Amino acid sequence: DIEGAPANPTNYRPFSVLFVAPDYSTPFTSLFDLGEFRELAKTYNVVLRPHPSSLKKSWREKSKALLDELLRIGTEVGSSFYLDLGVVDSNEWYAPADVIIAEISATLTAAVALAKDKPLV
């Protein structure tokens, strides 16, 4: 047990690269530089797939600022960036993507098999 941690730590995701919180009470942040991500999305078709749990209602307040920033990047760079919020079946975006950024999940497992010739982060 971690001192001060809630019995059921539903807000802390230490194994994420997209939505990370240094402790249980702070908003999620990204482990990658969003400026560099913006530049990547200007040059390549990038699909970003957050883990579905980061979109859960119970995490919405912690995720809001980061999701808003990612949506702003999408508005700036246009159609070369797609933030998958779970609306489209993830198998549909492997073909048009040049780069796939995904959390550890079933989607990532599928991407390893279905998008094996694409850079996967």
TAGI-V809616 format. One record per residue. RES is the residue in one letter. PSI is psi in degrees with one decimal (999 if undefined). Layout:
res=RES psi=PSI
res=RES psi=PSI
This chain:
res=D psi=142.3
res=I psi=128.4
res=E psi=129.7
res=G psi=-6.9
res=A psi=144.2
res=P psi=156.5
res=A psi=-35.2
res=N psi=91.3
res=P psi=75.0
res=T psi=-10.9
res=N psi=-3.3
res=Y psi=125.8
res=R psi=83.9
res=P psi=-13.7
res=F psi=13.0
res=S psi=153.2
res=V psi=-18.7
res=L psi=-43.0
res=F psi=94.0
res=V psi=138.9
res=A psi=128.4
res=P psi=-21.4
res=D psi=-179.1
res=Y psi=-18.3
res=S psi=-3.4
res=T psi=155.5
res=P psi=157.8
res=F psi=148.5
res=T psi=172.3
res=S psi=146.8
res=L psi=-7.5
res=F psi=151.6
res=D psi=119.4
res=L psi=-25.8
res=G psi=-43.7
res=E psi=-37.5
res=F psi=-41.4
res=R psi=-45.2
res=E psi=-40.3
res=L psi=-43.7
res=A psi=-20.0
res=K psi=-27.2
res=T psi=-33.9
res=Y psi=159.1
res=N psi=113.0
res=V psi=131.5
res=V psi=128.0
res=L psi=121.4
res=R psi=98.7
res=P psi=153.7
res=H psi=136.1
res=P psi=-28.8
res=S psi=-26.0
res=S psi=-10.3
res=L psi=0.1
res=K psi=150.3
res=K psi=-39.2
res=S psi=-18.5
res=W psi=0.9
res=R psi=-43.4
res=E psi=-37.3
res=K psi=-28.7
res=S psi=-19.6
res=K psi=-51.2
res=A psi=-42.8
res=L psi=-42.6
res=L psi=-41.2
res=D psi=-41.3
res=E psi=-42.2
res=L psi=-37.8
res=L psi=-36.6
res=R psi=-41.9
res=I psi=-43.2
res=G psi=-40.2
res=T psi=-40.1
res=E psi=-44.9
res=V psi=-15.8
res=G psi=-145.2
res=S psi=-4.4
res=S psi=-4.5
res=F psi=130.9
res=Y psi=118.2
res=L psi=107.9
res=D psi=108.5
res=L psi=25.3
res=G psi=11.4
res=V psi=-37.3
res=V psi=143.1
res=D psi=126.7
res=S psi=-26.0
res=N psi=-21.8
res=E psi=-20.6
res=W psi=3.8
res=Y psi=-43.8
res=A psi=-49.1
res=P psi=-13.0
res=A psi=138.3
res=D psi=-32.6
res=V psi=136.3
res=I psi=127.7
res=I psi=117.0
res=A psi=150.7
res=E psi=165.3
res=I psi=115.7
res=S psi=179.5
res=A psi=-33.8
res=T psi=-42.7
res=L psi=-41.4
res=T psi=-44.3
res=A psi=-39.5
res=A psi=-36.0
res=V psi=-37.8
res=A psi=-42.2
res=L psi=-20.9
res=A psi=42.0
res=K psi=-17.6
res=D psi=9.0
res=K psi=148.2
res=P psi=131.2
res=L psi=121.7
res=V psi=999
